[in-house]
Amino acid sequence: MTTEVNISTETVLTSLAVNSAVFGGFVVAFILFRAKFYRIYQPKSFTKLLPPEDRPKPVSVFAPRMIWDLIRKDKKFLIKFCGIDGYLFLRYMGILTLTFFFGSLILIVLLPVNAVNGVGHDGFDQLAIQNVDDRNRYFAHAFISWVFYGSILYVIYRELYFYNNMRVVIMSSPLYGTKQSSKSVIFQTATPQFLFKSELRKLFDGVKNVWVLQAPKDLAPLVNKRDQVSMKLENAICKILTQSTKRYLKSPDTFVEGTSWSDYVKKRPTTRSFPIFGKKYDLIDHCKTTLIELNEKILDRQANYEESSPVNSVVVEFISQYHAQLAHQSVAHHMPLHFTPSHIGVEPADINWFNMRLSWWERLVRSWAAVASIIALVIFWSIPVSFVGMISNITYLTNELPWLRWILDLPEQLLGIVTSLLPTIMLALLMMILPIFIRNMAKLHGSVTSQSVELFTQQTFFAFQVVQVFLVVSLSSAAASAVTQIIEDPTSIMDTLATNLPKASNFYIAYIILQGLSGSSSSLFQVANLILYYVFGFAFDNTPRKKHDRYAGLGSMEWGTTFPVYTNLAVIVLSYSIISPLILIFGTVAFALLWFTYMYNLSYVFVSGPDSQGLHYPRALFQTLVGVYLGEICLLGIFAVGRGWGPIVLEIILLAVTVFVHLNMNSSFDRLLSVVPADAMKPLDGVSETPSWVPSGDVENSHNFNESPFLSEEELPKKHKHKKRKQRSLANVPLLVDGEDMGSSITTLGPLDRFFRPWIYYSYETLRTYLPESYQEPTVTDEKQTKHAYDYPSVTQQQKVLWIPKDPLGFSSQLIQEFKGVIEISHERASINNKGKVEWEGDAPTSGSNVELDKSDKQLVDS
C-alpha cells in the first residue's frame, strides 16, 4: 500500500512533472507562433492601431535575445508602454520575486532544524515543522520569523514610501496636471440649492465649468434601443448583401441589370415581436419604422433636456488641479452624507452614469445589499472549495471510508495526479467564475467610476481568495488528513488541526507550481486570444464592423481580478514560509516566470485600461500583510500545541509589533494616497505658473514674498517683477516640493543606504527621472469637445452610421438611398470579394480616428 509520506511527496513531484510538460509545450508554441501571428503576440508594435509614439520597438525573434532585452527594459520604457498601473504591477511581482529569493536563505537554518532527529517523517514532510520533535527547536522558528516577517514589514513600508512619492511625481507632471479630468471633481448627493451653476460658483473658488446633470429618464433607454435596432438592421443588410453576392457568383444569369435587392433576394429577413410565439414582421421594414419613431422621440428629448429635473450629482471643472484638489479635499457641506463621495481625475468614458443619480439612502441600501450578497456567496462557496481541499488529502479519508480504499491501489503517478493536479485545477476553475458576479456587485454597490469598480473588486475578490483558496482549503485539508484522530478524540480537534495544518503545504506547493508553470506559459501563449480571434472571428464575424472591432479591439488588464490572484499567492507563500520553508523556492520561481510573462504581455500585447494612477499597488501591499498575520498566527498555534512557552511569548510580541507597524503605516499613508499635496502643485517662487496651478488675480502683489533660500541666483531677480507670467516650460518650473530635495543626491549612496534610506533614494527629485518624455508635455484639449465632456452621453449621442460592404450588384447603393433620411449608411472602405467574403480596409465611418491600414496590416487581417 502507498504510504502517506510517499503520497505527499508524490503530489508535488507529479504536479511538477505535468506542469513542466505543459510549460514546455506552451513556450515552444509561443516561440514558433510569435514570428507569424503578429496581431496576437505583438499587436502594439506591428499595427497602426496606436499612434507612432505609442508603439514599442519590436522585440527580437531570437528567444535568448528577447529574454535579455526584456530583462533590461528601463523604468521609462515600462511606464510609457505598460502605463502606470502596469509598471506598478510588474514592480509588485518583481519585489515579491526578490523577497522570496532572499527569504530562501532561511532554509540554511530551518531545514537542518526540521529534518535532523525529528519524529521520523520522510520526503517533503521531513523538511517542514511537523517533523520537529524537540520543542526547544521552536526558538529557531520564532527568531527566524522575527527576521523574515520583520523584513517584509520594512519592504512594504519602503514600497509605500516609493509609491507615495511616485504618485505625486505623476500627478504633478505636465501631462497629468493639465488634464481636464485632473481639474474636474464629481460631487454626489448635492442638495437642491446647489443644483444651480451660480450657487456652485459661490461655493468654490476658481470654477471654470459646471455640469448639472440633466436628462429625461427615458432618454438613455431610447438611445440604447435605437443602437440595438441599428445594429440589428446592419447585420440584416450585410447578410442580404453577402447571400445575394454568393448567389450571383454561383449563377450570374440570375441577375438582370436594374433588378432591385428586394426582388433578387429569395427570402426577406423577418423578426418576431416576442421570441418563438410573437407576431412575425419583415425585419427591414420593422427596423425602418422603429428608427423613425425612436429618432423623433430622441431628438425631441435631446433638444429639451434642460427642462428635465437634475439628478443630485454635479461635475465642476476648475481653472487648475490645485483648485480642484482644494475642493475635493474640503468639507463642502454642513449636512452629513451630502456632497460626498467626491471623485477627481475621472475621464467621462470611465463614469457609470446610471449610479450618478443615487441618493444617499439608496447608496447605503445598495452598499449593504451588495456586501450581504457577497458574504452569502462566501458561505455557500465554501462547500465546493472544501470538497477540493478534501480531495488533496483523500488518502487520509480512506481510514474512515473503506469504500474509497480502491484509490490506494492506483499507480503512484495516477494517484499523484488525483491528489495534486486535479484539486489545483478544480480550485483555479472555481475562482474563474467569480469576477463577473463581483463586478456586478460593485455596480450594485453604487460605484460611479470604472476605477472604483475595480478597487471594490480587488478588495472583495482578495477577501474571497483568502477565505476560500487559503483558509477553507487549509482547514478542510487538515481536517481530512486528521479525520481519524478527530473521530477518536473530538475534544482534541484544535490541537489536531494545528498539528496537521502544515500537511496542507504540499497542496499549496502544487498550486504554486500550477500558477507559475502552466499559468505563466498559457498567458504567454495567449490561448484565449488565439481562439477568440481566429476561431470565433471566422465563425461569427460577418460584417465589416465585427471584423474591424475584432481586429482593433486590443485587450487590457482588469486589475481588480488580476492583483488578488497573485496577492493571495503571496499570502500563501508568506503563511507557510516558516512552517514549510521549501515553499519559498517554488514561490521564487513561480513569481519570476509570472513577472517575465506580464513584462512581455504588458509591453507588446495589452493596452492600458481605465487609469487608476496605480492605486491598486498600495492596496495590494497592505493586503500582503495578511500573509504575515496568518503566518504568525499559525506558528503561534503550532507552538501552543507543542507547549513551547518561550517561542509563544516571542511570537505574541511579534504579532503585537506587526499590528503596531500596520496601524501606523495605514494612518501615515492612507490620506496621502488619495490626494495631491499642495507643495507638489505650487511654484517654489510663489508666482510662476505650474502644470497644476495658475495664478488668479494679481497674486504677486497680494503677498510679500521673501527671498527663498531654495531659489537659484538666476531666479532671485525674476521674482520681484510682480507680473503674471509662464516661466520657461511648465516642466521646468521648480515646485515647493523641490526645496525639500535641494542638495540631496543619490550618487553617493551605497547599496545599503539605497535600501535603508528611501527618503533619499526615492525622493521627489529622483523619481522624476523615471518619467518618460511624454509626461513632460501638457495635455492638449479641444475646447469645443471639453465643453460638453461631462454631459450625460445620451444628451449628445448621435445616431450611428451603419457600415455595410459594397457589393458587385449595386444593392448596397440601393439600400443607402432607401434609408436616406432615416439612418445614414456607408459602404466606404468595405466590400465583398469574388469569394463572397466581407473585406474591410480602414476604420468604421463613425469612429473618426482615420486609421488606414497599410499592406502589412491588411496581411494581418487576412492571416
Secondary structure, 3 states (H helix, E strand, C coil): CCCHHHHHHHHHHHHHHHHHHHHHHHHHHHHHHHCCCHHHHCHHHHCCCCCHHHCCCCCCCCHHHHHHHHHCCCHHHHHHHHHHHHHHHHHHHHHHHHHHHHHHHHHHHHHHHHHCCCCCCCHHHHHCHHHCCCHHHHHHHHHHHHHHHHHHHHHHHHHHHHHHHHHHHHHCCHHHHCCCHHHEEEECCCCHHHCCHHHHHHHCCCEEEEEEEECCCCHHHHHHHHHHHHHHHHHHHHHHHHHHHHHHHHCHHHCCCCCCHHHHCCCCCEEECCCCCCCEEEHHHHHHHHHHHHHHHHHHHHHCHHHCCEEEEEEEEECCHHHHHHHHHCCCCCCCCCCCCEEECCCHHHECHHHHHCCHHHHHHHHHHHHHHHHHHHHHHHHHHHHHHHHHCHHHHCCCCHHHHHHHHCCHHHHHHHHHHHHHHHHHHHHHCHHHHHHHHHHHHCCCEHHHHHHHHHHHHHHHHHHHHHHHHHHHHHHHHCHHHHHHCHHHHHHHHHHHHHHHHHHHHHHHHHHHHHHHHHHHHCHHHHHHHHHHHHHHCCCHHHHHHHHHCCCECCHHHHHHHHHHHHHHHHHHCCCCCCHHHHHHHHHHHHHHHHHHHHHHCCECCCCCCCCHHHHHHHHHHHHHHHHHHHHHHHHHHCCCHHHHHHHHHHHHHHHHHHHHHHHHHCCHHHCCCHHHCCECCCCCCECCECCCCCCCCCCCCCCCCCCCCCCCCHHHCCCCCCCCCHHHCCEHHHHHHCCCCCCCCCHHHHHHCHHHHCCHHHHHHHCCHHHHCCCCCCHHHHCCCCCCHHHHCCCCCEECCECCCCHHHHHHHHCCCCCCEECCCEEECCCCCEEECECCCCCCCCCECCHHHHHHHHC
